[in-house]
């Protein structure tokens, strides 16, 4: 079992027969693998037992694991008894771990109160520190408000890289290449990227710097940084279109001079591998472009990247949005056409759009929904585990949603109705709310229902007033069976269920589907931020 070796000493080679010896005794007795002997009761197994005891090793109580920590705050915890360290974007309280560290207290304290990622990577990058320090995780390392603008607006002067990619990227040789092409008209030029069917990429087109244009494409495990020096001038910003079915990405620029180009210019590509996949939150800066009140407490927000970057929002992904105190909440992105019209027209992908219900005691929701246009809002890049390839062969979709749980289903519904590779037969949304005044986008969603017969939405109230003519009651087996009986007759392998809403609602839906209706867990996806 790997151990977290000291920050200041490289791991020594160990003979195979030593590896097979009793490791717990080795660690207690000062085996040559360790810089110093550990006190009795401080072996790796003892550490694991302590972590399983229920003791709060983070020191931050209920906020453990989700508390954003700035570098300034991290620097305040750099002494024995109060020692925090950051590795690969996460902050850990290592105060309790000091006496368990095989390399001794002095060596691990070299990383206390600072970002020790570089030091850790140099000495022992193979160590599974996320498992060893899991119970010590305080939260993500984030930029403080006073440093965010410089981080957001930082651009490359070298024409390549220049901080556009986070530090946890490593080179990957012989990586699969994204195919590229370009086409033109008299007045426009289009850069084409082929990422693969259902790849669900995250695209960032960054404003030109010293004649260099970056197009960064983030995949589940890889990132591709394309740097173009176009042969002639184009206007900013471009239009960005992503076909999630085929994986084709089009970046369309208007030409300054309306004429046919003889060549595109020069291009250079850097392919990197994400050490932990694309799940690591990376802080981005946004300005609020548009705010629309949908109900008494629900708002539609459209935000643009503060650095001018044009980007998309991958389907089924969410972002973490921060308030001024650096508290965060997760929100799923929605189509930006919701603010204007909700239909099966081509999905626009230029900005970050959110649907947020503001609560009086909601530290983040009330803060974000009270912002004015042009105000600054901090958010992460889109993250999440939803994989479009899991629904590649599904044709009937049943979405069970409560309140703002409707958000991930909007982009997915539009995608299903547009998909050409495997045509969709039916999309059914069962939309639960407490009261009629809580319902939002009813008109827009109903207009989509009238536009495409394959789309059906049922508004269901759990606490209806007299006169409500729609469905009412909480989710139940009887209700689901009744609604499923109206769908096209297809095998269960062709059906897909997605659930999003309050915790209790999602638990009830899963219980009914899996336990009572015997739906396979593989055919159900539960969205969680």
QUIZIWO-V710596 format. One line per field, one symbol per residue. phi: phi as a letter, one per 20 degrees, with the letter a starting at -180 (. if undefined). psi: psi as a letter, one per 30 degrees, with the letter a starting at -180 (. if undefined). burial: + if it has 16 or more other C-alpha atoms within 10 Angstrom, else -. A space follows every 10 residues. Layout:
phi=???
psi=???
burial=???
This chain:
phi=.fcefffdcf fefcfgfffe effffgffdn ggfdfbfefg ncefffffff fefnffeemd mfegncefce fffgffdccf nbddbdclnc dceegfegfe ffenfgffff dfmbeegfff ffebfffeff ffdgfdferf ecffgfdfff ffefceeenb mmnfdffeec fcelffeefc abcbcgdbcc edcdeogmfl fddcdeggcl mddecddddg cccddedddf fbfcedeeec cceffenedd dddeffdfbf eebfodbccd dcdffcmeef fcfcdcdfeb cceecfbdcd cdcdffenfe bdcgfmeccd ddefemecce cefcfffffc adbefgfecf cecccceedg degefffffe fegnfecebe ffcqdfdgff dgdecccddd cclfffgfff fffffffegd fcgeeacddd debfcffefc lfffffffff fcffdccdec decfegofde fboefbffff fffffeegfc fffedcdccb rggfffffff fffeeeemef ffeccdfbf
psi=klljllffkl kkkklefefg ljeeeeefgh kffkelkklk ghleeeeeee ffffkjfegg bffkfgjkkl eeeeffiglk fijllkkhgk kkjgeffeff kfgleeefff gkgljgeeee eeeiffkife eegeffkeak klkleffeee eegklkfffk chffklfgkl kjlhlkkkkl lkllleglkk kkkjfkkgfh lkkjjkkkjh gkkkjkjkle flkkjkjkjk flklkkllkk kkjfefgkkk jkkkkekilk kflfalkkkk klkkegagfj kkklklkjek kkkeafgkkk kkkkkfgfkk lljkkglllk kkafggkllk kkllkffefe kjaglkkkge lkkljkkkke gjeeeeeefg llkflkkkll lkllfkjfff gegkfkkjkj kkbgffeffe eeeeeeffkf ejkkekjkkj jkleleffkl geeeeeeeef ejffkkkkkk kfillkfkfa llllkleeee eeeffflkjl lfffkkkkkk aleeeeeeee eeeeeefhkk ffgkkjkk.
burial=--++++++-- +--------- --+--+++++ +-++++++-- -+++--+--+ +-----++++ ---+++++++ +--++-++-- --++++++++ ++++++++++ +++++-++++ +++++++-++ --++--+-+- -++-++++++ ++++---++- ++--++--++ +--+---++- ---------- ---+---+++ ++++++++++ ++++++++-- -+++++++++ -++++++++- ---+--++++ ++++++++++ +++++----- ---+----+- ++++--++-+ +++++++++- +-++--++++ ++++++++++ ++++++++++ +++--+++++ +++++++++- -+++--+-++ ++++++++-- --+++++++- -----+++++ ++++-+++-- +--+++++++ ++++++++++ +++++++++- ---+++++++ ++++---+++ ----++-++- ---+++++++ +--+------ ++--+----+ ------+--- ---+++++++ +---++--++ +++-----+- --++++++-
